[in-house]
Amino acid sequence: MGQGFRISARTRKVDEATVARFAKLPVANVSDVMARMTAGGARLRPMHAGGVMAGPAFTVKTRPGDNLMVHRALDIADPGDVIVVDAGGDLTNAIIGELMLAFAEHRRLGGFVINGAIRDYAAIHAGAFPVFAAGITHRGPYKDGPGEINVPVAIDGMVVEPGDLMIGDEDGLLCVPYDALETVARDAEAKQAAEEKQMAATKAGTIDRSWVEATLRKLGCEGL
């Protein structure tokens, strides 16, 4: 069949040192230095108990409600990889459940991003293995294909290329493009340092809030 039913090789991926660097940064700060223009959509929420997700994207594009290619991804992804599944955002049938998650943990993968539904929520929510998904349903998946592995996918306008960095925390998830990793990391680390300084000033009662009134005056607000 070829087009629409194929497994491609991933030609590059973010390295472990860069993954560790981003794992220390809040997703919100990374988003800010990316001009707040990239997001995986507010529908995709963390389904696990909590904790950070960071790892190279191992992408899967599948027919809504079908997880055959997701199973293959589980077999061939590298430890630390985040399996990113574009299932069209359909919530009729679950794409993964407790058994697939247990196998992913056994293989030491980095997490799941499912543009679709999961099931076995109680078990997933009780654990720390990162799972981001758009919804929950008890209806199970089909295993007929088609689907593609290691192709570009898009989640609510966020394009994910194989090997890009996927990060996630309680605020949501984000893809950092491979070619922008160093610049984004540097800028996000600087922002984090600035916020830590601001927090210390807030707690010490020395924070400068004059910018609020200055901004209002500049914008012509009456009543100041």
Sequence and secondary structure as in RCSB ss.txt:
>XXXX:A:sequence
MGQGFRISARTRKVDEATVARFAKLPVANVSDVMARMTAGGARLRPMHAGGVMAGPAFTVKTRPGDNLMVHRALD
IADPGDVIVVDAGGDLTNAIIGELMLAFAEHRRLGGFVINGAIRDYAAIHAGAFPVFAAGITHRGPYKDGPGEIN
VPVAIDGMVVEPGDLMIGDEDGLLCVPYDALETVARDAEAKQAAEEKQMAATKAGTIDRSWVEATLRKLGCEGL
>XXXX:A:secstr
 BTTEEE        HHHHHHHHTS HHHHHHHTTT     TT EE SSS  EEEEEEEEEE TTB HHHHHHHH
H  TT EEEEE TT  SSEEE HHHHHHHHHTT  EEEEEEEE  HHHHHHS S EEEEEE S   B    EEES
S EEETTEEE TT EEEEETTEEEEE GGGHHHHHHHHHHHHHHHHHHHHHHHHT    HHHHHHHHHTT S  
